[in-house]
Amino acid sequence: LTAYPLLRRLVLNRLRSEWQGGGIPPQEDAVLFRHFQTLTILGAAMAEGFSLFAIVVVLVTAHPAALLCAAVGLLTISRFFPTPAAYGRFTETVSGNPSP
């Protein structure tokens, strides 16, 4: 989970430089949507792995702290649920233009 913000920042910086350099045409929404999907899937998969590991620890040890970690992981997964607002923020971050 700690690697995701770094990964996201690297991808956004690369996309922003491609956007400003003319590599991605402004009307090419499919390219941005594909990158948004990839980042969403990667973030959710990282949170899922953390949650699954914590759930296995709960099943093996019955430790209450592991149960708390599993709950935090499951709440983190809900953060990655794709919404139109999240996609709007993503495109705004890449292009620098507020989305309609």
C-alpha positions in Angstrom: 0.0 0.0 0.0 2.9 2.4 0.6 4.1 1.9 -3.0 0.9 2.9 -4.6 1.2 6.7 -4.0 4.7 6.6 -5.5 3.5 4.6 -8.5 0.5 6.9 -9.0 2.8 10.0 -8.9 5.2 8.5 -11.4 2.4 7.6 -13.8 0.7 11.0 -13.4 3.9 12.9 -14.0 4.6 10.9 -17.2 1.0 11.4 -18.4 1.2 15.1 -17.6 4.4 15.6 -19.5 3.0 13.6 -22.5 -0.1 15.7 -22.4 1.8 19.0 -22.3 4.3 17.8 -25.0 1.5 16.9 -27.4 1.9 13.2 -27.1 -1.7 12.7 -26.0 -4.3 14.6 -28.1 -6.7 16.5 -25.9 -9.7 14.8 -27.5 -8.2 11.3 -26.8 -10.2 10.3 -23.7 -9.7 6.6 -24.3 -6.0 6.9 -23.6 -6.6 8.6 -20.2 -9.4 6.2 -19.3 -7.1 3.2 -19.9 -4.5 4.7 -17.6 -7.2 5.5 -15.0 -8.4 1.9 -15.2 -4.9 0.5 -14.8 -4.1 2.7 -11.7 -7.5 1.8 -10.1 -6.9 -1.9 -10.6 -3.4 -1.7 -9.3 -4.4 0.2 -6.2 -7.3 -2.1 -5.4 -5.1 -5.2 -6.0 -2.5 -3.9 -3.5 -5.2 -3.2 -0.9 -6.7 -6.6 -1.5 -3.4 -8.3 -1.0 -2.9 -6.5 2.3 -6.4 -7.4 3.4 -6.1 -11.0 2.4 -2.8 -11.3 4.3 -4.4 -9.8 7.4 -7.4 -12.1 7.1 -5.1 -15.1 6.9 -3.2 -13.9 10.0 -6.6 -13.6 11.8 -7.5 -17.1 10.8 -4.2 -18.5 12.0 -3.6 -16.5 15.1 -6.9 -15.0 16.1 -5.0 -11.8 17.0 -7.3 -8.7 17.4 -4.7 -6.4 15.8 -4.8 -8.4 12.7 -8.5 -8.1 12.6 -8.1 -4.3 12.7 -5.6 -4.5 9.8 -8.1 -6.5 7.8 -10.8 -3.9 8.4 -8.4 -1.1 7.4 -7.5 -3.0 4.2 -11.1 -3.6 3.3 -11.9 0.1 3.8 -9.0 1.0 1.7 -10.3 -1.2 -1.1 -13.5 0.9 -1.1 -11.4 4.0 -1.8 -10.5 2.6 -5.2 -14.0 2.1 -6.4 -14.2 3.9 -9.8 -16.6 6.7 -10.0 -17.2 9.5 -12.5 -15.9 12.0 -10.0 -12.7 10.1 -9.5 -12.2 9.9 -13.3 -12.9 13.7 -13.5 -10.2 14.4 -10.8 -7.8 12.1 -12.7 -8.3 13.9 -16.0 -8.1 17.3 -14.3 -4.8 16.3 -12.7 -3.3 15.1 -16.0 -4.6 17.9 -18.2 -4.7 20.8 -15.7 -8.2 21.7 -17.0 -11.2 21.4 -14.9 -13.6 18.8 -16.3 -17.2 19.8 -17.1 
